[in-house]
Amino acid sequence: MAGGKGTRIASVKSDVPKPMIEICGKPILLWQIENLKACGLTDITLVIGHLGHVIKDYFGDGSRFGVDISYFIEDHPLGTAGALFKMPELTEDFLLLCGDVMINVDFNRFIKFHQEHQAWASLMAHPNGHPYDSSLLLTETLPPQEKGGLPVESHRVVGWLNKEDSRTYYKNRVNAGIEIISPALLHETTKVFTPRHPEQPDKIDLDRDVLKPNISSGRIFAYDTPEYIKDMGTPDRYYEVEKDLLSGKVAARNLSKKQRAIFLDRDGTINVYKGFLTIPDDFELIPGVAEAIRLINQSGYLCIVVSNQPVIARGDCTFEQLRAIHDKMETLLGQEGAFVDAIYYCPHHTDKGFEGERPDYKFDCNCRKPKPGLLLQAAREWNIDISQSYMIGDSDRDVEAGHAAGCRQSFLMEWNLPNALSDAVRDILKH
């Protein structure tokens, strides 16, 4: 979709369509096409409108760039999905992008996810530093499927919060505006579609008219990724992307490449230690933590939380309460422009004799720190090079877990001390 006017970014360039604004010597759209080509995706249709001739003159049939480009021309604005219902060639599942977003992602990994879930639509989702003004996806969590196991994330979308919707605490899972869509979804939409703009019935909004109304089908899924996806809609974000391109951060975050991570303990490292934390009301960020995590986010390292949570085995806290605590953590961090890329926790504990304890979780596992199971699981799932990664925590268990996993270095910080995490992160980035 390459027809945007780009009114918010007009101060950078106003005489070309937004996807043709150059950054580091190339139009944004060319950066996208090169990313697609690297993943073997070369059959491309550009939907153009405002100043569309500029795009067509530059790209032609795509042969100069090693791809095959065709065009759909909107003679009047059709919204973010209207063109899809006027393109008879969309007979197979297709990838849909907005042409003004800087991306560098492993699309083949995304396609595999879509195929495995037999989805009508797979929506790319990621955490960002401004979730409060972004659309958020809510997904289904299933009960543990095995003795002593964790709740299962099905990735099935069950709710959708627009930025104007009321919300309390939430997971920082932002709809990135990149989708794989099946023609079956378009067909289903035509059965029940009611125009929100009767004077222009072919103006269709992808989110509000197509995706959200079909959530009840159970065929829409969220694909989580920490890869580089950034809206170029404002001058500030434009210059931030330019900096990230020059530093190599954009290309490095592609999951086909080995990642580096900074692993963080939770209690006493991120939040004020108050003993066993069992309800969201008791969760409080340590002063300076959001700044430290912002530094990690800006550096290109993944920020991954690894935490022992014996409150589950002790029966002091339910999985639902623990998820609410983590939602509050992500919400508070997001309010200060910071985010974590993933959260891993161990619910097990070997000690017995607690009132209300859960026997199924009372065993010697491989994930409770100082064992390295949580770090190794994260490394498998996010293609992390542990030898180039770090562990920061407030106990000897954290340090030992980092060493056992093979981290380059582990840092022991004084718990609950303001700015202790910032000091540790700055030390890592400095060296």
C-alpha positions in Angstrom: 0.0 0.0 0.0 2.0 3.0 -1.3 -0.4 5.8 -1.7 0.0 7.8 1.5 0.4 11.6 1.5 2.6 11.8 4.6 1.2 15.0 6.1 2.9 14.5 9.5 6.4 14.1 7.8 6.0 16.9 5.3 8.8 18.9 6.9 11.3 16.2 5.8 10.0 15.9 2.2 6.7 17.1 0.8 7.0 16.8 -3.0 7.0 13.0 -3.2 4.7 10.3 -1.8 5.7 9.1 1.7 7.1 5.7 0.5 9.5 7.6 -1.8 11.1 9.7 1.0 14.8 8.8 0.9 16.7 7.7 4.0 20.4 7.0 3.8 20.3 7.4 0.0 17.3 5.1 -0.8 13.5 5.5 -0.8 11.8 3.7 2.1 10.0 1.6 -0.4 13.3 0.3 -1.9 14.5 -0.7 1.5 11.3 -2.8 1.8 11.7 -4.4 -1.6 15.2 -5.4 -0.9 14.1 -7.0 2.3 11.4 -8.9 0.4 13.8 -10.0 -2.4 16.3 -11.3 0.2 13.5 -13.6 1.4 12.7 -14.8 -2.1 9.5 -12.7 -2.4 9.7 -11.1 -5.8 6.1 -10.9 -7.1 5.0 -7.4 -5.9 2.0 -5.2 -6.5 2.1 -1.6 -5.6 -1.1 0.2 -4.8 -0.5 3.8 -5.7 -2.5 7.0 -5.6 -1.2 10.4 -4.5 1.8 11.3 -6.7 1.8 7.6 -7.8 3.6 8.5 -11.1 6.7 9.2 -9.0 6.7 5.6 -7.7 6.0 4.1 -11.2 8.7 6.2 -12.9 11.3 5.1 -10.3 10.5 1.3 -10.1 9.0 0.6 -13.5 8.4 -3.2 -13.9 10.9 -3.9 -11.1 13.4 -5.7 -13.4 16.1 -3.2 -12.5 15.8 -4.3 -8.9 15.5 -8.1 -9.5 11.7 -8.2 -8.8 8.5 -8.3 -10.8 6.3 -5.2 -10.1 2.7 -4.5 -11.2 0.5 -1.6 -10.2 -3.0 -1.0 -9.0 -4.0 2.7 -9.3 -6.6 4.2 -6.9 -8.4 7.1 -8.7 -9.8 8.0 -5.3 -8.8 7.0 -1.8 -10.1 3.5 -0.9 -8.9 3.3 2.6 -6.4 0.7 3.8 -8.2 -2.3 2.4 -10.6 -1.1 -0.4 -8.1 -2.0 -3.2 -7.9 -5.6 -2.0 -11.6 -6.1 -2.9 -10.9 -4.8 -6.5 -7.9 -7.0 -7.3 -9.1 -10.3 -8.9 -5.5 -11.6 -9.0 -5.5 -12.1 -5.2 -6.3 -15.8 -5.4 -3.6 -17.0 -3.0 -2.4 -16.0 0.5 -0.5 -12.7 0.2 1.7 -10.5 2.3 0.4 -6.9 2.9 2.7 -4.0 3.8 2.4 -0.3 4.3 5.0 1.3 2.1 6.1 3.9 4.7 7.4 1.6 7.4 11.1 0.8 7.8 11.4 -3.0 8.3 14.0 -5.7 8.2 12.4 -9.0 9.1 12.7 -12.7 8.2 9.5 -13.1 6.2 10.1 -16.8 5.7 9.8 -17.3 9.4 6.5 -15.3 9.3 5.1 -17.4 6.4 5.9 -20.6 8.2 4.0 -19.4 11.3 1.0 -18.5 9.1 1.0 -21.9 7.4 1.3 -23.8 10.6 -1.7 -22.0 12.1 -3.8 -22.3 8.9 -4.8 -18.7 9.5 -7.1 -16.4 7.6 -4.8 -13.6 8.7 -1.5 -13.6 10.6 -0.7 -10.2 12.1 2.9 -9.2 12.9 3.1 -7.9 16.4 6.0 -6.4 18.4 6.6 -4.3 21.5 7.4 -0.6 21.1 8.2 2.4 23.2 4.7 4.0 22.7 2.1 1.3 23.2 -0.3 3.8 24.8 -0.9 5.4 21.4 -0.8 2.1 19.4 -3.3 -0.6 18.6 -2.8 -3.7 20.9 -3.6 -7.3 20.2 -5.0 -9.6 22.9 -4.4 -13.3 22.5 -5.7 -16.5 23.9 -3.9 -18.3 26.7 -4.7 -22.0 27.3 -4.4 -23.9 30.6 -1.2 -26.0 31.0 -1.2 -29.0 28.8 1.0 -31.1 31.0 1.8 -31.8 34.6 3.9 -28.9 36.0 3.8 -27.1 32.7 3.1 -23.4 31.8 0.0 -21.9 30.3 0.1 -22.3 26.5 0.1 -19.2 24.3 -2.0 -20.1 21.3 -1.4 -16.8 19.5 -5.0 -16.7 18.5 -6.3 -13.1 18.6 -9.3 -12.7 20.9 -9.4 -8.9 21.4 -8.2 -5.7 19.8 -7.6 -2.4 21.6 -7.5 0.7 19.4 -5.5 3.6 20.8 -8.7 5.4 21.8 -10.1 2.5 23.7 -10.0 2.5 27.5 -7.4 0.2 29.0 -5.8 -0.6 32.4 -2.7 -2.8 32.3 -1.8 -4.6 29.1 0.9 -6.6 27.4 2.9 -4.5 25.0 1.9 -6.4 21.9 1.5 -3.7 19.2 -0.1 -4.4 15.8 2.8 -3.7 13.5 0.6 -3.2 10.3 2.2 -6.2 8.4 -0.1 -9.1 7.6 -0.4 -12.3 5.7 -4.0 -12.6 4.5 -6.0 -15.4 2.9 -8.5 -14.7 0.2 -11.0 -16.6 2.4 -10.9 -13.6 4.8 -11.9 -11.2 2.1 -14.6 -13.5 0.9 -16.0 -13.8 4.5 -15.9 -10.1 4.9 -18.0 -9.5 1.8 -20.8 -11.6 3.3 -21.4 -9.3 6.3 -19.7 -6.0 5.3 -21.6 -2.8 6.1 -20.0 0.4 4.8 -19.1 2.9 7.5 -19.1 5.5 4.8 -22.3 5.0 2.8 -21.4 7.9 0.6 -18.2 6.0 -0.4 -19.0 2.3 0.2 -15.7 1.1 -1.4 -13.6 2.9 1.2 -12.7 0.1 3.6 -10.5 0.1 6.7 -8.4 -3.1 7.1 -8.4 -3.1 10.9 -12.0 -1.9 11.7 -13.9 -3.4 8.7 -12.0 -6.6 7.9 -9.8 -7.8 10.8 -11.7 -6.9 14.0 -15.1 -8.1 12.8 -13.6 -11.5 12.0 -11.8 -12.1 15.3 -14.7 -14.3 16.4 -13.8 -16.8 13.6 -10.8 -17.9 15.6 -8.7 -17.8 12.4 -6.7 -14.6 13.1 -3.4 -15.0 14.8 -0.6 -12.7 16.2 3.0 -13.4 15.3 5.4 -11.9 17.9 8.8 -10.7 16.7 11.4 -8.3 18.1 12.7 -7.5 14.6 13.0 -3.9 13.4 9.7 -2.3 12.4 9.3 1.4 12.8 6.7 3.8 11.5 8.3 6.7 9.6 5.3 9.0 10.1 7.0 11.8 12.0 10.3 13.7 11.6 11.5 12.5 15.0 11.0 8.9 14.0 12.6 9.5 10.6 15.8 10.7 12.1 15.8 7.9 14.6 15.5 5.3 11.8 18.3 7.1 9.9 20.6 6.7 13.0 19.6 3.0 13.3 20.4 2.3 9.7 23.8 4.0 9.9 24.7 2.0 13.1 23.7 -1.3 11.5 20.9 -1.9 14.1 18.2 -2.3 11.4 19.8 -5.2 9.6 21.2 -6.8 12.8 17.7 -7.3 14.3 16.6 -9.7 11.4 16.0 -13.0 13.1 17.8 -14.9 10.4 20.9 -13.5 12.0 22.3 -14.3 15.5 21.0 -11.9 18.1 22.6 -10.5 21.3 20.6 -10.1 24.5 20.8 -8.6 27.9 18.9 -10.9 30.3 17.4 -9.3 33.4 16.2 -10.8 36.6 12.8 -9.3 37.8 12.4 -8.9 41.6 14.9 -6.6 43.0 16.3 -5.8 39.5 13.3 -4.3 37.7 10.8 -3.9 40.5 11.2 -3.1 44.2 11.7 -6.3 46.1 8.8 -6.8 48.6 9.2 -10.5 49.3 6.9 -12.8 47.3 4.9 -10.6 44.9 1.4 -12.0 44.3 -0.8 -9.0 43.2 -0.3 -6.2 40.7 -0.9 -3.5 43.3 2.4 -4.4 45.0 4.4 -4.1 41.8 6.6 -0.9 41.7 9.4 -0.1 39.3 12.8 0.7 40.8 13.6 4.3 40.0 15.9 4.5 36.9 14.9 1.1 35.6 12.9 2.4 32.6 15.9 4.5 31.6 18.1 1.5 31.7 15.8 -0.6 29.6 15.5 2.2 27.1 19.2 2.1 26.8 19.0 -1.6 26.0 16.2 -1.0 23.5 18.2 1.7 21.7 21.4 -0.5 21.7 20.1 -3.3 19.5 20.4 -5.9 22.2 17.2 -7.8 23.0 15.9 -7.2 26.5 14.7 -10.5 28.0 13.4 -11.1 31.5 14.2 -14.4 33.2 12.6 -14.9 36.6 12.1 -17.5 39.3 8.4 -17.4 40.4 7.9 -20.0 43.1 4.7 -18.3 44.1 3.0 -20.5 41.6 4.2 -23.8 43.2 3.6 -22.4 46.7 0.0 -21.7 45.8 0.4 -18.0 46.6 -0.4 -16.7 43.2 -2.3 -18.0 40.1 -1.0 -17.9 36.5 -3.6 -15.2 35.8 -2.4 -13.0 38.7 1.2 -13.4 37.5 0.2 -12.4 34.0 -1.5 -9.4 35.4 1.7 -8.4 37.3 3.7 -8.7 34.1 1.1 -6.7 32.2 1.5 -3.9 34.8 5.3 -4.1 34.4 5.0 -3.7 30.6 2.4 -0.9 30.9 4.6 1.1 33.3 7.7 0.6 31.2 5.7 1.6 28.1 4.6 4.8 29.7 8.3 5.7 30.0 9.2 4.7 26.4 10.7 1.3 27.3 9.8 -2.3 26.6 11.0 -5.9 27.1 11.2 -8.2 24.2 10.1 -11.4 26.1 9.4 -12.7 29.6 10.4 -16.2 30.8 9.7 -17.5 34.2 10.0 -20.7 36.2 6.9 -21.6 38.3 8.6 -24.6 40.1 9.9 -25.0 43.6 11.3 -28.1 45.5 10.4 -27.1 49.1 7.2 -28.6 50.3 4.8 -28.1 53.2 3.1 -24.8 52.3 -0.6 -24.4 52.8 -2.4 -24.4 49.4 0.8 -25.5 47.5 0.5 -27.1 44.1 2.1 -30.6 44.1 2.4 -30.7 40.3 4.9 -27.9 40.5 7.0 -29.3 43.3 10.0 -30.9 41.6 13.6 -30.2 40.6 13.4 -28.6 37.2 15.9 -27.4 34.6 14.5 -23.9 34.4 14.9 -22.6 38.0 17.9 -20.4 38.3 20.8 -21.0 39.0 20.1 -23.6 36.3 20.3 -22.0 32.8 17.1 -23.4 31.3 15.2 -20.1 30.9 18.2 -18.4 29.1 18.7 -21.4 26.9 15.0 -21.5 25.9 15.1 -17.9 25.0 18.3 -18.4 23.0 16.6 -21.2 21.0 13.4 -19.2 20.3 15.1 -15.9 19.3 18.3 -17.2 17.7 20.5 -15.6 20.4 24.2 -16.0 20.6 24.6 -16.6 24.3 28.4 -16.1 24.1 27.8 -12.4 23.1 25.0 -11.9 25.7 24.9 -10.7 29.3 23.0 -11.5 32.5 22.1 -8.9 35.2 20.5 -9.8 38.5 20.6 -9.1 42.2 21.5 -12.6 43.5 24.2 -15.2 43.1 21.6 -17.4 41.5 21.4 -14.9 38.6 25.1 -14.8 38.2 25.5 -18.5 38.3 22.7 -19.0 35.7 24.4 -16.6 33.3 27.7 -18.4 33.7 26.0 -21.8 33.3 24.3 -20.7 30.1 27.6 -19.4 28.7 27.0 -15.7 28.8 29.9 -13.4 28.1 29.5 -11.9 31.5 27.1 -11.8 34.4 26.6 -8.7 36.6 25.6 -8.7 40.3 23.8 -5.5 41.2 22.6 -4.2 44.6 18.9 -4.9 44.8 16.4 -2.1 44.9 19.2 0.5 44.4 18.2 3.4 42.2 20.2 3.5 38.9 22.0 0.3 39.7 20.6 -1.3 36.5 21.5 1.8 34.5 25.1 1.6 35.7 25.3 -2.1 34.8 23.8 -1.5 31.3 26.1 1.5 30.6 29.1 -0.6 31.6 28.1 -3.3 29.1 27.5 -0.9 26.3 30.7 1.1 27.0 32.8 -2.0 26.6 
